[in-house]
Amino acid sequence: MLIRIMQATASIVMLMLCPFTQGFVTSPIGRVNMGLQMTLSHHHHQVDGFGFKRDQIASSISAAKSNILQQQQKNKRKNIFARKMSDAAITDPGEEEKKGFLGRFKAGIPPANERKKLIPLALMFFCILFNYTILRDTKDVLMITAPKSGAEVIPFIKTYLNLPTAIGFAAIYAKLCDKMEHKNVFYACTIPFLAFFTIFALIIYPNSGWLHPHAFVDHVAQILPAGFAAPLAIVRNWSFAMFYVMAEMWGSVVTSLLFWGFANEVTTVDEAKKYYPLFGMGA
């Protein structure tokens, strides 16, 4: 009798300690089954000293198992319902296409901190290219249609004027970069171009008739051989030749060197990867 009482007590203690054991029984149903098996194996009859009966223990364990099963079924139904709702949302092609288009459109809009740099750079690039387009077409017309000039003066200008000017500018630009910040170098190199084109349009070109030394060149042309006609035409129309050189330097210096150097200073590598191709398409 004493041995049976001790066995019943051990079974009840093990049943109470099962939820706290780790690695012994993993699931709640497994723990209940273990308690049921241990209790039923040790009790083939009633334990009168403690007031427990085999039927009462089995019914309580069965009730616990049924509660756990009901909870698992509820969770399973909830998971199935959530999965169906997610599948219905994913399988809607119209909504997915709409979200995809809006997402791509929103992704293409630069953020506010990038727009502050992108819009001024785009406007600056447009103005530089607009000026270069006008200058490129105007410089050839001025020299070819100038008095006692023609297309034969273009090679002389490119060789004897453009080349020395470009070399001199490269030396000056290197010294400015050593002594000044890049933004100040940009201003220092751009302002002389703008000043010259303004003065040429307002003062030099309207008064080119008496600024060009036609009489002096005619006198020298009578002395020199005919092969000096092109160089003398450059001297005769010196303001047009200067305009030609400045227009050529605008395309080489401002468009290619100064703008891209300034853009590299104010943009990051990631921004350059995104927006430089757009500038290239605009060019």
Disulfide bonds with the S-S distance in Angstrom:
none
